[in-house]
């Protein structure tokens, strides 16, 4: 099996907008589970790296190609991108092999007439790679856009919101590969026992920040190949997502509603905290998403979760004032998780951000009625865009009978700040050792 050909297939699927990169790549890795660990690692790095660095790769190609990237045929464009990524970022692959394999792949895909073009462009880039200069730093938007492969409109927005230093810290953080974070299923095993079992398989394990029941693991081949995963001893979940549940302050016996729940990490954590006397109503928009929640609940042995297909934007009279705790982790621009879902940055626009903000307000307007007087509503997103976060908090408090609640009694000391006293927490890439994430807490007035 040719890893470069598999990578090309994934890149074409993603660039055509047919699938998100993390899903397309996972589908291929699942299909070819028999691949050696080294081959899987090569394929993953080539796909993720080519996507992450797309703007920089196009900037390089355009300096050496007579046909600009935007006018190239999709197959040739992706072959050049993934080849330049190998030349610049994968030292273990000889330049000659990169060029030869690219030519072979172009021929195999029916572009024999363009093999001279592919060969010429790549050999020219290989010879001159060390001489390529980025745009000047005195043009910060263009410079940061090319250096970190981030669309210019996004860089401009972050420079305005966060300033040069913090923007560059965040942009740099998206390239730091963090270990996988997991939540230990304490109903079945202790963190110490799980750590020992994983380490016995030469998997690197360390405590995750902020929370006792979270670990970070690295050095395993395939998640589904771990007995501990199949036995439901842990759930893949970032610390930021776990913090949303911690902040909710769930008690034994509470009834919780999670309105956009898939794949179910937060719902299942809520279920653990409510205990057998409590219950969780986990909802999402499609049967596929509901199926993901059911699969995870079954694997973890969670029985106090009811899963249903419901549109969070459509009012459900039967849910009125039923929830002690309502969790609204709503669809958002996803700009806090670009290290995991790289291609979001190429799909998102300012207009779409505005549409998402309006969708969030529409859903909040609907689901706030499900909270009992005196009950709690937690609003969260995985983005760092203030329109979807702080602005939505101000809007919500001015339109509905809720008050902001300090988060400090639910948070470790190092996360407490002026904003957490005001009822919200913004986690930022590079500043906090987890995903970029926003969490706000409200209590419904009696």
QUIGI-V637220 format. One line per field, one symbol per residue. psi: psi as a letter, one per 20 degrees, with the letter a starting at -180 (. if undefined). A space follows every 10 residues. Layout:
BEGIN
psi = ???
END
This chain:
BEGIN
psi = pohhgggggg hhgghijhqq ghggghgghg hlhiqqghgg gggggggggh ggjgggghgg ghiiphoqgh iqqgggghgg ghghggghin hioqghhggg hgggggghjj lhijhhgggg ghhgghhjhi ipqrqqhimh ggghgggjlp qhhgggghhg girgghghgg ghhiiooqrp pqppniihqq hggggggghi jkpppqpqqh qhjpqpqqjr gpgiiphhgh ikirpppqhg hhhhgghhlq qpiqpqpohm hqjjghghhg hghhahiaqp opqrhrhggh hgggghgghi kpikpppqoq ohippohiip khphpppnnq paijiikhhh mgihhihqrh ghgghhghgg hgghhgihii pqpirppppq rlrkphhieg hhgggghiiq mqqqpqihii qqgiiqahhh hijqpoppph gqlaqpqppq pqppq.
END
